[in-house]
């Protein structure tokens, strides 16, 4: 079988004129493209607006980090405090952990590595995919790089960046290793989505027991479970209606814990401020040895929420997040921890006091108001983590690493606010199981610490590649950043390894389960794509069938869905060899996701003609970014036909123009031509950017008639255009059928047992329970036609 579908579709005789046409089409669009690009760069904001964004970011970005004082000291000293100097040493560790990881690493370095404002593990991976060919499903085309949101930098062939790029692209195992690294980080973030609500709500609910020490712990668990059930049950309403409350609640929370911290430092022991000297860290480890080392698992909880800080970056400029952290979050956290330390230095001999260090340190007169605000802050922190989990699962699906799930929009104003019902109930069940199963903060804290430190290690390794390939930093800066980050994070990692048997196994089990699901789904998707690539039909075979394709061409339009952006898919040949008829107009539709956060609506569709005009066959590629969503109110079919009609008009205009006319048409009369196109067909609505992008990808025979025949040629092309548009409209009215390929993947009989389990059972089960393409694109059931085929791997 001829695998050269791309080559056979190209018309070599028109290569020269097509190149000239591309140049002339691109020149007038430079200014327009420049205007579009500025829309997707980070804008400069006024000081007042920046302060407003900084205030709003408190409720979304910092909730998780802000609730850490509820449980840090208890998890650091689960067996009590033997020496008050240990409290000072622990405080010193907390101060420098907050300074090195959230402040220096994340706020001032990692947050700058956002993908046009998008943060998180997959955003970093998408950046790398644009700068090196490391994407495991190679479905990108040269025209994708011309998108206004497809920003990338170039480097010299002999540079260190070029050598790193070549090394990464050199072997498939390196690409797979990088993908697994990203998936591990993603699975740990999902683990955070389970553990953050558990530990935050349980710690906040524990305040009930402070004034009633004899209360059974089961009542605290019951209150926490009720709050968690309520929290997850309310997810389908979204945060749009109550989101405006989040920032004031979290701001009030930070001001309260900061104020209580100042009060406790003044009342109990102001000498704890000596912890700002790092010498107390050395004395702490020298005095406690291995026990002091393992206590780092509790200290590390002071920086939990840092990874969620980066993942939730989407809706705020980096400068606003930096202002909020440096002016409110960081100082208030330092004061809160210092105040608790001052209280514990005085009351270190009481184990009950250590267990409820936060609540015991609150002045009695404001205890219940603080308890209410703490519970609300814990709910806000949990909400931010749950939303981040929904977002990262959506990104994983877009890059072919997660089964198709139902995604519901919860806000008309903000596209990024989504709700995934299936994932929501799974998170709720696991969260309640963790809360009720462990029943104490210590073991949940051990589990939480394990998840957080793994995400940080993954971020460090990805940031190393970002600094080399994207930022092109000097190797000394790369070594300093990577070295310092790994020293701190590996130290914490070694500490949490001691607590794997004390609850640290939970995120490992959760991550392993999700990793198997994600990798098996990606493996199956990759094999299906490779099958379509290797079994695609040659154009020579198709053209040899003639305009009727050797069949009866019945009125109507057939939309053949395929994963191929070039070539004729195998399901089409399978279809026409088993049925004696095909529609008068055939459109091969390819929906693909690119490593960009969004594809502007005016650049979404690429249209191309396949074969001569009398074949009436087209290809339409619909491109999406990992944050783009298929909304129910989006009429995908209508948009597809609008772009198809626009392409036919544009093609006729190009055929009727000489070389000089082409330039004047696109250079001087762009707006006028666009108005004429829109007025001639009321259904056509794409903007100028749309059909320009489509035209560059299309293959159109361009001739240069003599000037004397321009009028005649133009009239003929207009007549041809109207005839074809009328023909296509009639076919559309006759009916549109959506033809979907249903490729069943099976493992070969001689495959190893683990491959049979992965493909025949896990992947088959995931395919069965996931959503169909027809549901995602709102295809009516009566217009759907499935073409089945079996493929053995």
Secondary structure by P-SEA (a helix, b strand, c coil): cccccccccccccaaaaaaaaaaaaaaaaaaaaaaaaaaaccccccaaaaaaaaaaaccccccccccccccccccccccccccaaaaaaaaaaaaaaaacccccccccccccccccccccaaaaaaaaaaaccccccccccccccccccccccccccccaaaaaaaaaaccaaaaaaaaaaaaaaaaaaaaaaaaaaaaaaaaaacccccccccccaaaaaaaaaaaaaaaaaaccccccccccaaaaaaaaaaaaaaaaaaaaaacccccccccccaaaaaaaaaacaaaaaaacccccccccaaaaaaaacccccaaaaaaaaacccaaaaaaaaaaaaaaaaaaccccccccccccccccccaaaaaaaaaaaaaaaaaaaaaaaaaaaaaaaaaaccccccbbbbcccccccccccaaaaaaaaaaaaaaaaacccaaaaaaaaaaaaaaaaaaaaaaaaaaacccccccaaaaaaaaaaaaaaaaaaaaaaaaacccccaaaaaaaaaaaaaaaaaaaaaaaaaaaaaaacccaaaaaaaccccccccccbbbbbbccccccccaaaaaaaaaccccccbbbbbbbbbcccccccccccbbbbbccccccccbbbbbbbccccccccccaaaaaaaaaaaaaaaaaaaaaaccaaaaaaaccccaaaaaaaaaaacccccccaaaaaaaaaacccccccccccaaaaaaaaaaaaaaaaaaaaaaaaaabbbbbbbbbbbbbcccccaaaaaacccaaaaaaaaccccccccccccccbbbbbbbbcc
